[in-house]
């Protein structure tokens, strides 16, 4: 199993950060890296997204949530050949909101992705930075 993660301490309420990462209607407006989304980010839902780094492909993802705490987006190939899970976790730390975004890739085909995967680490860091900026801006405005 291979994984990468990015995290930040955000000077905004956890509810504001949660609102930012679950507002499907606005994910394409700010610098989230998502260029198109169809579906709702709700527990048990399915979304279809396009990202700048996916080469025009649409990714179908299953959403699971513990509202205000954890959200996962999971995609998988049949027979367990490949499973990709992105987990968003919020916690309070010293009066700030700690956001961790972790992507795990597993299954027999994971080893073959190697250098063919886009620089997911950079994209994850850019996403977390954009969430931080948007949440802090929205929290100050309220």
N, CA, C and O atoms as CSV, one atom per row, in Angstrom:
chain,resi,resn,atom,element,x,y,z
A,1,UNK,N,N,0.842,-1.180,0.000
A,1,UNK,CA,C,0.000,0.000,0.000
A,1,UNK,C,C,0.884,1.238,0.000
A,1,UNK,O,O,1.885,1.312,0.712
A,2,UNK,N,N,0.497,2.181,-0.796
A,2,UNK,CA,C,1.230,3.433,-0.926
A,2,UNK,C,C,0.315,4.560,-0.464
A,2,UNK,O,O,-0.882,4.547,-0.749
A,3,UNK,N,N,0.878,5.537,0.251
A,3,UNK,CA,C,0.046,6.673,0.614
A,3,UNK,C,C,0.873,7.946,0.674
A,3,UNK,O,O,2.091,7.924,0.852
A,4,UNK,N,N,0.157,9.065,0.516
A,4,UNK,CA,C,0.736,10.393,0.674
A,4,UNK,C,C,-0.240,11.190,1.516
A,4,UNK,O,O,-1.421,10.851,1.597
A,5,UNK,N,N,0.252,12.254,2.145
A,5,UNK,CA,C,-0.630,13.076,2.979
A,5,UNK,C,C,-0.160,14.515,2.961
A,5,UNK,O,O,1.005,14.813,2.694
A,6,UNK,N,N,-1.101,15.398,3.252
A,6,UNK,CA,C,-0.808,16.814,3.411
A,6,UNK,C,C,-1.676,17.305,4.550
A,6,UNK,O,O,-2.788,16.815,4.746
A,7,UNK,N,N,-1.170,18.278,5.307
A,7,UNK,CA,C,-1.930,18.767,6.447
A,7,UNK,C,C,-1.652,20.235,6.695
A,7,UNK,O,O,-0.652,20.785,6.233
A,8,UNK,N,N,-2.565,20.864,7.441
A,8,UNK,CA,C,-2.410,22.283,7.777
A,8,UNK,C,C,-3.187,22.586,9.041
A,8,UNK,O,O,-4.198,21.951,9.340
A,9,UNK,N,N,-2.695,23.566,9.775
A,9,UNK,CA,C,-3.447,24.166,10.877
A,9,UNK,C,C,-4.119,25.399,10.298
A,9,UNK,O,O,-3.454,26.291,9.772
A,10,UNK,N,N,-5.441,25.442,10.398
A,10,UNK,CA,C,-6.215,26.495,9.754
A,10,UNK,C,C,-6.850,27.387,10.803
A,10,UNK,O,O,-7.494,26.906,11.736
A,11,UNK,N,N,-6.667,28.675,10.646
A,11,UNK,CA,C,-7.225,29.653,11.580
A,11,UNK,C,C,-8.682,29.947,11.193
A,11,UNK,O,O,-9.027,31.050,10.771
A,12,UNK,N,N,-9.511,28.924,11.354
A,12,UNK,CA,C,-10.939,29.018,11.044
A,12,UNK,C,C,-11.652,27.932,11.841
A,12,UNK,O,O,-11.046,26.943,12.252
A,13,UNK,N,N,-12.942,28.136,12.049
A,13,UNK,CA,C,-13.733,27.134,12.770
A,13,UNK,C,C,-13.790,25.843,11.957
A,13,UNK,O,O,-13.761,25.871,10.726
A,14,UNK,N,N,-13.870,24.730,12.648
A,14,UNK,CA,C,-13.976,23.431,11.977
A,14,UNK,C,C,-15.213,23.389,11.089
A,14,UNK,O,O,-15.181,22.785,10.017
A,15,UNK,N,N,-16.301,24.023,11.517
A,15,UNK,CA,C,-17.524,24.035,10.714
A,15,UNK,C,C,-17.299,24.760,9.385
A,15,UNK,O,O,-17.867,24.371,8.365
A,16,UNK,N,N,-16.479,25.804,9.392
A,16,UNK,CA,C,-16.178,26.526,8.154
A,16,UNK,C,C,-15.326,25.664,7.234
A,16,UNK,O,O,-15.581,25.608,6.031
A,17,UNK,N,N,-14.326,24.998,7.777
A,17,UNK,CA,C,-13.469,24.117,6.966
A,17,UNK,C,C,-14.318,22.983,6.380
A,17,UNK,O,O,-14.177,22.642,5.206
A,18,UNK,N,N,-15.191,22.408,7.195
A,18,UNK,CA,C,-16.070,21.325,6.719
A,18,UNK,C,C,-16.954,21.834,5.580
A,18,UNK,O,O,-17.134,21.149,4.573
A,19,UNK,N,N,-17.496,23.019,5.742
A,19,UNK,CA,C,-18.334,23.618,4.701
A,19,UNK,C,C,-17.551,23.768,3.394
A,19,UNK,O,O,-18.079,23.492,2.316
A,20,UNK,N,N,-16.309,24.201,3.490
A,20,UNK,CA,C,-15.480,24.396,2.295
A,20,UNK,C,C,-15.244,23.068,1.574
A,20,UNK,O,O,-15.392,22.998,0.354
A,21,UNK,N,N,-14.883,22.020,2.305
A,21,UNK,CA,C,-14.531,20.753,1.642
A,21,UNK,C,C,-15.743,19.943,1.187
A,21,UNK,O,O,-15.598,18.993,0.418
A,22,UNK,N,N,-16.951,20.313,1.661
A,22,UNK,CA,C,-18.142,19.554,1.274
A,22,UNK,C,C,-19.101,20.346,0.383
A,22,UNK,O,O,-20.172,19.845,0.041
A,23,UNK,N,N,-18.744,21.545,0.012
A,23,UNK,CA,C,-19.606,22.381,-0.835
A,23,UNK,C,C,-19.322,22.091,-2.303
A,23,UNK,O,O,-18.537,22.786,-2.947
A,24,UNK,N,N,-19.977,21.045,-2.823
A,24,UNK,CA,C,-19.730,20.607,-4.205
A,24,UNK,C,C,-19.978,21.720,-5.213
A,24,UNK,O,O,-19.290,21.802,-6.230
A,25,UNK,N,N,-20.952,22.572,-4.941
A,25,UNK,CA,C,-21.285,23.635,-5.873
A,25,UNK,C,C,-20.191,24.658,-6.071
A,25,UNK,O,O,-20.155,25.343,-7.093
A,26,UNK,N,N,-19.289,24.772,-5.095
A,26,UNK,CA,C,-18.231,25.774,-5.183
A,26,UNK,C,C,-16.827,25.198,-5.349
A,26,UNK,O,O,-15.866,25.962,-5.439
A,27,UNK,N,N,-16.679,23.877,-5.393
A,27,UNK,CA,C,-15.334,23.296,-5.517
A,27,UNK,C,C,-14.619,23.721,-6.795
A,27,UNK,O,O,-13.390,23.782,-6.829
A,28,UNK,N,N,-15.371,24.010,-7.832
A,28,UNK,CA,C,-14.734,24.420,-9.088
A,28,UNK,C,C,-14.447,25.919,-9.119
A,28,UNK,O,O,-13.764,26.396,-10.025
A,29,UNK,N,N,-14.961,26.668,-8.139
A,29,UNK,CA,C,-14.800,28.130,-8.120
A,29,UNK,C,C,-13.438,28.527,-7.567
A,29,UNK,O,O,-12.756,29.373,-8.146
A,30,UNK,N,N,-13.039,27.928,-6.460
A,30,UNK,CA,C,-11.740,28.239,-5.868
A,30,UNK,C,C,-10.722,27.209,-6.332
A,30,UNK,O,O,-11.087,26.228,-6.980
A,31,UNK,N,N,-9.490,27.412,-6.021
A,31,UNK,CA,C,-8.386,26.602,-6.556
A,31,UNK,C,C,-8.303,25.214,-5.931
A,31,UNK,O,O,-7.293,24.873,-5.315
A,32,UNK,N,N,-9.354,24.412,-6.084
A,32,UNK,CA,C,-9.377,23.076,-5.496
A,32,UNK,C,C,-8.688,22.033,-6.367
A,32,UNK,O,O,-8.376,20.941,-5.893
A,33,UNK,N,N,-8.444,22.360,-7.647
A,33,UNK,CA,C,-7.886,21.390,-8.578
A,33,UNK,C,C,-8.971,20.608,-9.299
A,33,UNK,O,O,-8.688,19.875,-10.247
A,34,UNK,N,N,-10.224,20.763,-8.850
A,34,UNK,CA,C,-11.351,20.088,-9.474
A,34,UNK,C,C,-11.928,21.009,-10.541
A,34,UNK,O,O,-12.240,22.168,-10.269
A,35,UNK,N,N,-12.068,20.487,-11.758
A,35,UNK,CA,C,-12.576,21.306,-12.863
A,35,UNK,C,C,-14.056,21.063,-13.140
A,35,UNK,O,O,-14.715,21.906,-13.749
A,36,UNK,N,N,-14.587,19.922,-12.699
A,36,UNK,CA,C,-16.014,19.632,-12.861
A,36,UNK,C,C,-16.419,18.610,-11.804
A,36,UNK,O,O,-15.646,17.715,-11.463
A,37,UNK,N,N,-17.642,18.752,-11.288
A,37,UNK,CA,C,-18.153,17.799,-10.305
A,37,UNK,C,C,-19.638,17.611,-10.536
A,37,UNK,O,O,-20.366,18.565,-10.810
A,38,UNK,N,N,-20.078,16.365,-10.423
A,38,UNK,CA,C,-21.481,16.032,-10.540
A,38,UNK,C,C,-21.831,15.134,-9.356
A,38,UNK,O,O,-21.166,14.124,-9.121
A,39,UNK,N,N,-22.860,15.496,-8.621
A,39,UNK,CA,C,-23.262,14.727,-7.456
A,39,UNK,C,C,-23.093,15.549,-6.190
A,39,UNK,O,O,-22.580,16.668,-6.211
A,40,UNK,N,N,-23.543,14.959,-5.084
A,40,UNK,CA,C,-23.484,15.649,-3.801
A,40,UNK,C,C,-22.483,14.970,-2.876
A,40,UNK,O,O,-22.360,13.745,-2.850
A,41,UNK,N,N,-21.777,15.794,-2.126
A,41,UNK,CA,C,-20.830,15.261,-1.146
A,41,UNK,C,C,-21.599,14.971,0.146
A,41,UNK,O,O,-21.549,15.734,1.110
A,42,UNK,N,N,-22.316,13.834,0.129
A,42,UNK,CA,C,-23.085,13.421,1.298
A,42,UNK,C,C,-22.785,11.950,1.576
A,42,UNK,O,O,-22.345,11.215,0.692
A,43,UNK,N,N,-23.027,11.538,2.807
A,43,UNK,CA,C,-22.736,10.173,3.204
A,43,UNK,C,C,-23.497,9.177,2.336
A,43,UNK,O,O,-24.718,9.261,2.201
A,44,UNK,N,N,-22.768,8.240,1.753
A,44,UNK,CA,C,-23.360,7.224,0.901
A,44,UNK,C,C,-23.555,7.658,-0.536
A,44,UNK,O,O,-24.011,6.865,-1.361
A,45,UNK,N,N,-23.221,8.898,-0.855
A,45,UNK,CA,C,-23.405,9.423,-2.205
A,45,UNK,C,C,-22.290,9.009,-3.151
A,45,UNK,O,O,-21.267,8.456,-2.748
A,46,UNK,N,N,-22.525,9.295,-4.412
A,46,UNK,CA,C,-21.526,9.064,-5.454
A,46,UNK,C,C,-21.319,10.377,-6.192
A,46,UNK,O,O,-22.276,11.070,-6.538
A,47,UNK,N,N,-20.055,10.706,-6.428
A,47,UNK,CA,C,-19.733,11.901,-7.199
A,47,UNK,C,C,-18.893,11.501,-8.403
A,47,UNK,O,O,-18.224,10.468,-8.409
A,48,UNK,N,N,-18.948,12.339,-9.404
A,48,UNK,CA,C,-18.085,12.193,-10.576
A,48,UNK,C,C,-17.318,13.493,-10.696
A,48,UNK,O,O,-17.910,14.570,-10.764
A,49,UNK,N,N,-16.001,13.391,-10.722
A,49,UNK,CA,C,-15.192,14.602,-10.808
A,49,UNK,C,C,-14.194,14.509,-11.954
A,49,UNK,O,O,-13.790,13.428,-12.383
A,50,UNK,N,N,-13.821,15.678,-12.424
A,50,UNK,CA,C,-12.694,15.825,-13.345
A,50,UNK,C,C,-11.715,16.747,-12.643
A,50,UNK,O,O,-12.107,17.731,-12.018
A,51,UNK,N,N,-10.441,16.417,-12.754
A,51,UNK,CA,C,-9.405,17.255,-12.170
A,51,UNK,C,C,-8.428,17.664,-13.254
A,51,UNK,O,O,-8.340,17.031,-14.306
A,52,UNK,N,N,-7.705,18.717,-12.983
A,52,UNK,CA,C,-6.731,19.214,-13.952
A,52,UNK,C,C,-5.672,18.158,-14.268
A,52,UNK,O,O,-5.131,18.136,-15.374
A,53,UNK,N,N,-5.373,17.285,-13.307
A,53,UNK,CA,C,-4.303,16.304,-13.496
A,53,UNK,C,C,-4.796,14.928,-13.937
A,53,UNK,O,O,-3.988,14.004,-14.029
A,54,UNK,N,N,-6.095,14.755,-14.214
A,54,UNK,CA,C,-6.613,13.437,-14.577
A,54,UNK,C,C,-6.644,13.202,-16.085
A,54,UNK,O,O,-7.163,12.181,-16.537
A,55,UNK,N,N,-6.103,14.119,-16.860
A,55,UNK,CA,C,-6.048,13.925,-18.303
A,55,UNK,C,C,-7.407,13.877,-18.974
A,55,UNK,O,O,-7.581,13.178,-19.973
A,56,UNK,N,N,-8.373,14.610,-18.439
A,56,UNK,CA,C,-9.695,14.658,-19.045
A,56,UNK,C,C,-10.622,13.522,-18.644
A,56,UNK,O,O,-11.790,13.510,-19.033
A,57,UNK,N,N,-10.116,12.567,-17.871
A,57,UNK,CA,C,-10.948,11.452,-17.431
A,57,UNK,C,C,-11.883,11.898,-16.309
A,57,UNK,O,O,-11.577,12.814,-15.545
A,58,UNK,N,N,-13.021,11.232,-16.232
A,58,UNK,CA,C,-13.952,11.451,-15.132
A,58,UNK,C,C,-13.751,10.337,-14.129
A,58,UNK,O,O,-13.744,9.160,-14.491
A,59,UNK,N,N,-13.585,10.705,-12.865
A,59,UNK,CA,C,-13.397,9.732,-11.797
A,59,UNK,C,C,-14.714,9.569,-11.043
A,59,UNK,O,O,-15.330,10.558,-10.645
A,60,UNK,N,N,-15.134,8.348,-10.849
A,60,UNK,CA,C,-16.358,8.054,-10.089
A,60,UNK,C,C,-15.935,7.649,-8.683
A,60,UNK,O,O,-15.157,6.712,-8.503
A,61,UNK,N,N,-16.454,8.366,-7.687
A,61,UNK,CA,C,-16.024,8.168,-6.309
A,61,UNK,C,C,-17.221,7.964,-5.384
A,61,UNK,O,O,-18.253,8.618,-5.533
A,62,UNK,N,N,-17.073,7.073,-4.455
A,62,UNK,CA,C,-18.083,6.827,-3.422
A,62,UNK,C,C,-17.718,7.679,-2.211
A,62,UNK,O,O,-16.554,7.718,-1.812
A,63,UNK,N,N,-18.700,8.361,-1.622
A,63,UNK,CA,C,-18.464,9.264,-0.500
A,63,UNK,C,C,-18.996,8.643,0.791
A,63,UNK,O,O,-20.123,8.149,0.839
A,64,UNK,N,N,-18.178,8.675,1.822
A,64,UNK,CA,C,-18.594,8.282,3.171
A,64,UNK,C,C,-18.220,9.420,4.108
A,64,UNK,O,O,-17.180,10.055,3.934
A,65,UNK,N,N,-19.071,9.682,5.108
A,65,UNK,CA,C,-18.805,10.801,6.022
A,65,UNK,C,C,-19.206,10.479,7.447
A,65,UNK,O,O,-20.139,9.719,7.705
A,66,UNK,N,N,-18.475,11.079,8.352
A,66,UNK,CA,C,-18.888,11.312,9.725
A,66,UNK,C,C,-18.883,12.830,9.795
A,66,UNK,O,O,-17.847,13.432,10.076
A,67,UNK,N,N,-20.048,13.467,9.540
A,67,UNK,CA,C,-20.096,14.919,9.363
A,67,UNK,C,C,-19.314,15.707,10.420
A,67,UNK,O,O,-19.419,15.473,11.624
A,68,UNK,N,N,-18.522,16.656,9.900
A,68,UNK,CA,C,-17.723,17.515,10.751
A,68,UNK,C,C,-16.407,16.913,11.199
A,68,UNK,O,O,-15.592,17.598,11.816
A,69,UNK,N,N,-16.185,15.627,10.894
A,69,UNK,CA,C,-14.973,14.949,11.362
A,69,UNK,C,C,-14.156,14.298,10.250
A,69,UNK,O,O,-12.975,14.599,10.080
A,70,UNK,N,N,-14.795,13.403,9.495
A,70,UNK,CA,C,-14.074,12.602,8.498
A,70,UNK,C,C,-14.936,12.426,7.247
A,70,UNK,O,O,-16.148,12.230,7.331
A,71,UNK,N,N,-14.284,12.500,6.089
A,71,UNK,CA,C,-14.936,12.201,4.823
A,71,UNK,C,C,-13.953,11.379,3.996
A,71,UNK,O,O,-12.754,11.659,3.994
A,72,UNK,N,N,-14.458,10.366,3.294
A,72,UNK,CA,C,-13.607,9.597,2.384
A,72,UNK,C,C,-14.234,9.577,1.004
A,72,UNK,O,O,-15.454,9.527,0.854
A,73,UNK,N,N,-13.366,9.617,-0.004
A,73,UNK,CA,C,-13.747,9.428,-1.398
A,73,UNK,C,C,-13.018,8.166,-1.845
A,73,UNK,O,O,-11.794,8.092,-1.744
A,74,UNK,N,N,-13.755,7.176,-2.335
A,74,UNK,CA,C,-13.141,5.904,-2.714
A,74,UNK,C,C,-13.511,5.532,-4.142
A,74,UNK,O,O,-14.672,5.613,-4.543
A,75,UNK,N,N,-12.503,5.123,-4.897
A,75,UNK,CA,C,-12.732,4.549,-6.225
A,75,UNK,C,C,-12.026,3.203,-6.259
A,75,UNK,O,O,-11.005,3.002,-5.602
A,76,UNK,N,N,-12.586,2.288,-7.035
A,76,UNK,CA,C,-11.967,0.962,-7.116
A,76,UNK,C,C,-12.238,0.309,-8.456
A,76,UNK,O,O,-13.259,0.551,-9.101
A,77,UNK,N,N,-11.297,-0.521,-8.851
A,77,UNK,CA,C,-11.469,-1.346,-10.048
A,77,UNK,C,C,-12.038,-2.692,-9.614
A,77,UNK,O,O,-11.870,-3.094,-8.463
A,78,UNK,N,N,-12.713,-3.394,-10.531
A,78,UNK,CA,C,-13.260,-4.704,-10.187
A,78,UNK,C,C,-12.183,-5.669,-9.701
A,78,UNK,O,O,-11.003,-5.525,-10.018
A,79,UNK,N,N,-12.615,-6.636,-8.939
A,79,UNK,CA,C,-11.767,-7.723,-8.423
A,79,UNK,C,C,-10.676,-7.223,-7.478
A,79,UNK,O,O,-9.711,-7.942,-7.220
A,80,UNK,N,N,-10.815,-6.004,-6.960
A,80,UNK,CA,C,-9.817,-5.480,-6.032
A,80,UNK,C,C,-8.480,-5.178,-6.670
A,80,UNK,O,O,-7.465,-5.098,-5.979
A,81,UNK,N,N,-8.467,-5.006,-7.998
A,81,UNK,CA,C,-7.204,-4.756,-8.692
A,81,UNK,C,C,-6.566,-3.432,-8.283
A,81,UNK,O,O,-5.342,-3.316,-8.224
A,82,UNK,N,N,-7.403,-2.437,-8.002
A,82,UNK,CA,C,-6.883,-1.134,-7.588
A,82,UNK,C,C,-7.949,-0.430,-6.756
A,82,UNK,O,O,-9.124,-0.394,-7.121
A,83,UNK,N,N,-7.517,0.118,-5.645
A,83,UNK,CA,C,-8.415,0.893,-4.792
A,83,UNK,C,C,-7.676,2.168,-4.399
A,83,UNK,O,O,-6.529,2.132,-3.956
A,84,UNK,N,N,-8.366,3.301,-4.575
A,84,UNK,CA,C,-7.797,4.592,-4.196
A,84,UNK,C,C,-8.770,5.256,-3.230
A,84,UNK,O,O,-9.953,5.405,-3.535
A,85,UNK,N,N,-8.265,5.656,-2.059
A,85,UNK,CA,C,-9.096,6.304,-1.046
A,85,UNK,C,C,-8.446,7.599,-0.623
A,85,UNK,O,O,-7.271,7.629,-0.255
A,86,UNK,N,N,-9.219,8.676,-0.676
A,86,UNK,CA,C,-8.760,9.971,-0.171
A,86,UNK,C,C,-9.567,10.259,1.088
A,86,UNK,O,O,-10.797,10.285,1.054
A,87,UNK,N,N,-8.864,10.477,2.200
A,87,UNK,CA,C,-9.504,10.699,3.492
A,87,UNK,C,C,-9.210,12.114,3.968
A,87,UNK,O,O,-8.059,12.548,4.004
A,88,UNK,N,N,-10.273,12.824,4.333
A,88,UNK,CA,C,-10.195,14.191,4.854
A,88,UNK,C,C,-10.552,14.103,6.335
A,88,UNK,O,O,-11.640,13.639,6.679
A,89,UNK,N,N,-9.654,14.541,7.215
A,89,UNK,CA,C,-9.893,14.457,8.645
A,89,UNK,C,C,-9.734,15.832,9.278
A,89,UNK,O,O,-8.754,16.534,9.027
A,90,UNK,N,N,-10.717,16.211,10.107
A,90,UNK,CA,C,-10.660,17.476,10.842
A,90,UNK,C,C,-10.565,17.191,12.331
A,90,UNK,O,O,-11.213,16.281,12.847
A,91,UNK,N,N,-9.745,17.986,13.015
A,91,UNK,CA,C,-9.666,17.911,14.476
A,91,UNK,C,C,-9.282,19.285,15.005
A,91,UNK,O,O,-8.734,20.113,14.278
A,92,UNK,N,N,-9.571,19.511,16.262
A,92,UNK,CA,C,-9.205,20.784,16.885
A,92,UNK,C,C,-7.839,20.646,17.521
A,92,UNK,O,O,-7.522,19.629,18.137
A,93,UNK,N,N,-7.031,21.689,17.363
A,93,UNK,CA,C,-5.689,21.685,17.935
A,93,UNK,C,C,-5.318,23.120,18.303
A,93,UNK,O,O,-5.165,23.968,17.424
A,94,UNK,N,N,-5.175,23.388,19.584
A,94,UNK,CA,C,-4.767,24.711,20.079
A,94,UNK,C,C,-5.648,25.839,19.528
A,94,UNK,O,O,-5.147,26.905,19.171
A,95,UNK,N,N,-6.958,25.597,19.462
A,95,UNK,CA,C,-7.876,26.622,18.992
A,95,UNK,C,C,-7.946,26.772,17.485
A,95,UNK,O,O,-8.657,27.642,16.981
A,96,UNK,N,N,-7.226,25.943,16.767
A,96,UNK,CA,C,-7.231,25.968,15.303
A,96,UNK,C,C,-7.822,24.652,14.785
A,96,UNK,O,O,-7.996,23.697,15.541
A,97,UNK,N,N,-8.123,24.621,13.506
A,97,UNK,CA,C,-8.623,23.391,12.894
A,97,UNK,C,C,-7.479,22.710,12.161
A,97,UNK,O,O,-6.845,23.298,11.284
A,98,UNK,N,N,-7.228,21.471,12.531
A,98,UNK,CA,C,-6.185,20.682,11.883
A,98,UNK,C,C,-6.847,19.857,10.782
A,98,UNK,O,O,-7.723,19.036,11.055
A,99,UNK,N,N,-6.425,20.079,9.541
A,99,UNK,CA,C,-6.924,19.334,8.392
A,99,UNK,C,C,-5.816,18.419,7.889
A,99,UNK,O,O,-4.695,18.863,7.638
A,100,UNK,N,N,-6.138,17.150,7.745
A,100,UNK,CA,C,-5.235,16.186,7.130
A,100,UNK,C,C,-5.955,15.563,5.945
A,100,UNK,O,O,-7.094,15.114,6.067
A,101,UNK,N,N,-5.287,15.538,4.800
A,101,UNK,CA,C,-5.820,14.872,3.616
A,101,UNK,C,C,-4.803,13.801,3.237
A,101,UNK,O,O,-3.635,14.091,2.977
A,102,UNK,N,N,-5.277,12.557,3.212
A,102,UNK,CA,C,-4.390,11.421,2.955
A,102,UNK,C,C,-4.958,10.613,1.794
A,102,UNK,O,O,-6.154,10.323,1.758
A,103,UNK,N,N,-4.105,10.255,0.855
A,103,UNK,CA,C,-4.523,9.400,-0.253
A,103,UNK,C,C,-3.768,8.083,-0.193
A,103,UNK,O,O,-2.538,8.053,-0.146
A,104,UNK,N,N,-4.534,6.988,-0.195
A,104,UNK,CA,C,-3.964,5.646,-0.164
A,104,UNK,C,C,-4.321,4.918,-1.449
A,104,UNK,O,O,-5.449,5.007,-1.934
A,105,UNK,N,N,-3.350,4.199,-1.993
A,105,UNK,CA,C,-3.556,3.393,-3.192
A,105,UNK,C,C,-3.117,1.976,-2.851
A,105,UNK,O,O,-2.014,1.752,-2.354
A,106,UNK,N,N,-4.012,1.016,-3.132
A,106,UNK,CA,C,-3.683,-0.375,-2.831
A,106,UNK,C,C,-4.221,-1.277,-3.930
A,106,UNK,O,O,-4.976,-0.841,-4.799
A,107,UNK,N,N,-3.823,-2.535,-3.877
A,107,UNK,CA,C,-4.242,-3.522,-4.863
A,107,UNK,C,C,-3.089,-3.903,-5.772
A,107,UNK,O,O,-2.085,-3.194,-5.839
A,108,UNK,N,N,-3.230,-5.022,-6.474
A,108,UNK,CA,C,-2.145,-5.529,-7.320
A,108,UNK,C,C,-1.659,-4.550,-8.389
A,108,UNK,O,O,-0.480,-4.571,-8.743
A,109,UNK,N,N,-2.535,-3.698,-8.908
A,109,UNK,CA,C,-2.111,-2.765,-9.957
A,109,UNK,C,C,-1.411,-1.518,-9.404
A,109,UNK,O,O,-0.829,-0.754,-10.174
A,110,UNK,N,N,-1.456,-1.304,-8.113
A,110,UNK,CA,C,-0.843,-0.104,-7.519
A,110,UNK,C,C,0.643,-0.018,-7.846
A,110,UNK,O,O,1.160,1.065,-8.121
A,111,UNK,N,N,1.322,-1.144,-7.817
A,111,UNK,CA,C,2.763,-1.155,-8.101
A,111,UNK,C,C,3.065,-0.752,-9.536
A,111,UNK,O,O,4.141,-0.224,-9.818
A,112,UNK,N,N,2.128,-0.995,-10.447
A,112,UNK,CA,C,2.352,-0.677,-11.852
A,112,UNK,C,C,2.105,0.791,-12.187
A,112,UNK,O,O,2.510,1.265,-13.248
A,113,UNK,N,N,1.439,1.510,-11.283
A,113,UNK,CA,C,1.193,2.933,-11.536
A,113,UNK,C,C,2.490,3.716,-11.499
A,113,UNK,O,O,2.745,4.563,-12.354
A,114,UNK,N,N,3.303,3.423,-10.501
A,114,UNK,CA,C,4.617,4.047,-10.372
A,114,UNK,C,C,4.704,5.452,-10.911
A,114,UNK,O,O,4.030,6.351,-10.409
A,115,UNK,N,N,5.520,5.659,-11.922
A,115,UNK,CA,C,5.769,6.976,-12.492
A,115,UNK,C,C,4.651,7.469,-13.414
A,115,UNK,O,O,4.712,8.595,-13.908
A,116,UNK,N,N,3.625,6.634,-13.651
A,116,UNK,CA,C,2.540,7.080,-14.530
A,116,UNK,C,C,1.543,7.967,-13.793
A,116,UNK,O,O,0.738,8.646,-14.430
A,117,UNK,N,N,1.583,7.973,-12.452
A,117,UNK,CA,C,0.675,8.827,-11.680
A,117,UNK,C,C,1.162,10.259,-11.716
A,117,UNK,O,O,2.366,10.511,-11.659
A,118,UNK,N,N,0.232,11.201,-11.810
A,118,UNK,CA,C,0.639,12.604,-11.728
A,118,UNK,C,C,1.241,12.880,-10.357
A,118,UNK,O,O,1.110,12.058,-9.449
A,119,UNK,N,N,1.884,14.000,-10.198
A,119,UNK,CA,C,2.488,14.338,-8.913
A,119,UNK,C,C,1.389,14.641,-7.903
A,119,UNK,O,O,1.086,15.798,-7.612
A,120,UNK,N,N,0.805,13.575,-7.382
A,120,UNK,CA,C,-0.316,13.691,-6.455
A,120,UNK,C,C,0.076,14.433,-5.190
A,120,UNK,O,O,-0.744,15.155,-4.624
A,121,UNK,N,N,1.302,14.273,-4.739
A,121,UNK,CA,C,1.751,14.959,-3.534
A,121,UNK,C,C,1.659,16.479,-3.703
A,121,UNK,O,O,1.169,17.175,-2.813
A,122,UNK,N,N,2.119,16.979,-4.820
A,122,UNK,CA,C,2.061,18.418,-5.091
A,122,UNK,C,C,0.608,18.881,-5.165
A,122,UNK,O,O,0.259,19.923,-4.609
A,123,UNK,N,N,-0.241,18.109,-5.850
A,123,UNK,CA,C,-1.650,18.481,-5.983
A,123,UNK,C,C,-2.355,18.455,-4.627
A,123,UNK,O,O,-3.210,19.297,-4.353
A,124,UNK,N,N,-2.002,17.498,-3.789
A,124,UNK,CA,C,-2.590,17.427,-2.449
A,124,UNK,C,C,-2.179,18.640,-1.623
A,124,UNK,O,O,-3.008,19.230,-0.929
A,125,UNK,N,N,-0.907,19.014,-1.694
A,125,UNK,CA,C,-0.430,20.202,-0.973
A,125,UNK,C,C,-1.130,21.471,-1.472
A,125,UNK,O,O,-1.506,22.331,-0.675
A,126,UNK,N,N,-1.299,21.584,-2.780
A,126,UNK,CA,C,-1.987,22.749,-3.348
A,126,UNK,C,C,-3.445,22.793,-2.896
A,126,UNK,O,O,-3.969,23.867,-2.600
A,127,UNK,N,N,-4.103,21.637,-2.841
A,127,UNK,CA,C,-5.488,21.566,-2.391
A,127,UNK,C,C,-5.608,22.030,-0.936
A,127,UNK,O,O,-6.464,22.853,-0.613
A,128,UNK,N,N,-4.757,21.507,-0.072
A,128,UNK,CA,C,-4.808,21.875,1.356
A,128,UNK,C,C,-4.529,23.362,1.528
A,128,UNK,O,O,-5.168,24.018,2.352
A,129,UNK,N,N,-3.601,23.894,0.776
A,129,UNK,CA,C,-3.307,25.327,0.830
A,129,UNK,C,C,-4.530,26.139,0.393
A,129,UNK,O,O,-4.855,27.151,1.014
A,130,UNK,N,N,-5.199,25.705,-0.660
A,130,UNK,CA,C,-6.388,26.409,-1.150
A,130,UNK,C,C,-7.535,26.325,-0.147
A,130,UNK,O,O,-8.248,27.309,0.049
A,131,UNK,N,N,-7.726,25.168,0.493
A,131,UNK,CA,C,-8.754,25.037,1.536
A,131,UNK,C,C,-8.444,26.002,2.675
A,131,UNK,O,O,-9.340,26.677,3.181
A,132,UNK,N,N,-7.183,26.066,3.076
A,132,UNK,CA,C,-6.775,26.965,4.150
A,132,UNK,C,C,-7.125,28.405,3.814
A,132,UNK,O,O,-7.734,29.107,4.622
A,133,UNK,N,N,-6.745,28.841,2.634
A,133,UNK,CA,C,-7.027,30.223,2.221
A,133,UNK,C,C,-8.519,30.512,2.193
A,133,UNK,O,O,-8.961,31.543,2.699
A,134,UNK,N,N,-9.299,29.608,1.605
A,134,UNK,CA,C,-10.745,29.832,1.483
A,134,UNK,C,C,-11.422,29.817,2.849
A,134,UNK,O,O,-12.251,30.684,3.126
A,135,UNK,N,N,-11.095,28.863,3.702
A,135,UNK,CA,C,-11.723,28.775,5.027
A,135,UNK,C,C,-11.394,29.983,5.881
A,135,UNK,O,O,-12.270,30.518,6.560
A,136,UNK,N,N,-10.141,30.421,5.857
A,136,UNK,CA,C,-9.756,31.581,6.654
A,136,UNK,C,C,-10.446,32.844,6.145
A,136,UNK,O,O,-10.859,33.687,6.941
A,137,UNK,N,N,-10.571,32.979,4.845
A,137,UNK,CA,C,-11.260,34.124,4.253
A,137,UNK,C,C,-12.740,34.111,4.643
A,137,UNK,O,O,-13.271,35.137,5.070
A,138,UNK,N,N,-13.410,32.969,4.502
A,138,UNK,CA,C,-14.826,32.876,4.845
A,138,UNK,C,C,-15.066,33.070,6.342
A,138,UNK,O,O,-16.058,33.681,6.738
A,139,UNK,N,N,-14.169,32.556,7.165
A,139,UNK,CA,C,-14.338,32.683,8.608
A,139,UNK,C,C,-14.202,34.133,9.046
A,139,UNK,O,O,-14.925,34.582,9.935
A,140,UNK,N,N,-13.277,34.874,8.429
A,140,UNK,CA,C,-13.114,36.292,8.760
A,140,UNK,C,C,-14.330,37.108,8.328
A,140,UNK,O,O,-14.711,38.072,8.993
A,141,UNK,N,N,-14.939,36.710,7.201
A,141,UNK,CA,C,-16.075,37.463,6.654
A,141,UNK,C,C,-17.357,37.247,7.457
A,141,UNK,O,O,-18.290,38.044,7.366
A,142,UNK,N,N,-17.402,36.170,8.241
A,142,UNK,CA,C,-18.653,35.898,8.977
A,142,UNK,C,C,-18.662,36.497,10.366
A,142,UNK,O,O,-19.643,36.350,11.095
